[in-house]
Amino acid sequence: MPGIILKQPLFWFIGIGALLFFADNQLADTRNEIIINDALRSRLSALWTTQTGLTASEAELDALTDNWLREEVMYQEALRLGLDQEDSIVRRRLIQKLGFIAESEPLPAPKEGDVESFYQSNIENYTLPIRYSFQHKYFRTIATAETALTQITSGTPAQNFGEASMLNPSYAYRSALDLNATFGVGFANNIASLPEGSWQGPVQSGFGFHLILINTIHPEQVTPLNLIEEQVFQDFQRSRQLQTRDAYIENLLEEYRVIVETQ
């Protein structure tokens, strides 16, 4: 008789249904339970002190706890409704947090010469680019700029020319990046071929036209390690953190089977 009952589909349907009902009740009980304990209140108090520099009073701590409870209820309900699924913002945040965890492993002390070797391997990051120190005269039209240049070349003092503008009359130690940010994209290329020591132009910018007197062209200059040792050390440590994260990701990839589907 028991064997016959076990073979009946209705028996299995009822049994599986009962199991699912029991499991759902258990999960619901767990989901609806939010625990507030001393450890939580201590964390909230410590966070308050970190942010404000003050010790939370009992009333403030009660308010913090109540606010946390409201957020936790909304968080749990959002998870229950599956609002975390297919959400690019949540996805990026989770990836970011896991990246922080992967980078948080303690790093061994660098060996002698490691920082200097890193500095030499990345010397371009510690090299000042070509920079320009120059004066300029601003004109709204190319015609007035050309006329002024002709007269300056003939001996008329340069201070007699130029129109008012919001620009400074001179700039010092400005890189191509600085120049393009101030005068507009392409300005640095326009003055790169100008010689030192004489008025040249007109050179066009995003404002109009300029006569340029380059006082000095400062060549590329490597910053000595002893002057930026702390910065280089921090860059070196950051590089090692990124390497640690990459290694962590590579190890994770070995635990997954990647399937590429094509049409």
Sequence and secondary structure as in RCSB ss.txt:
>XXXX:A:sequence
MPGIILKQPLFWFIGIGALLFFADNQLADTRNEIIINDALRSRLSALWTTQTGLTASEAELDALTDNWLREEVMY
QEALRLGLDQEDSIVRRRLIQKLGFIAESEPLPAPKEGDVESFYQSNIENYTLPIRYSFQHKYFRTIATAETALT
QITSGTPAQNFGEASMLNPSYAYRSALDLNATFGVGFANNIASLPEGSWQGPVQSGFGFHLILINTIHPEQVTPL
NLIEEQVFQDFQRSRQLQTRDAYIENLLEEYRVIVETQ
>XXXX:A:secstr
 HHHHHT HHHHHHHHHHHHHHHHHHHHHHHT     HHHHHHHHHHHHHHHSS   HHHHHHHHHHHHHHHHHH
HHHHHTTTTTT HHHHHHHHHHHHHHHHTS      TTHHHHHHHHTGGGGEE  EEEEEEEEESSHHHHHHHHH
HHHTT  GGG     SS SEEEEEEHHHHHHHH TTHHHHHTT  BSSEEEEEE SSSEEEEEEEEEE  EE  G
GGSHHHHHHHHHHHHHHHHHHHHHHHHHHTS       
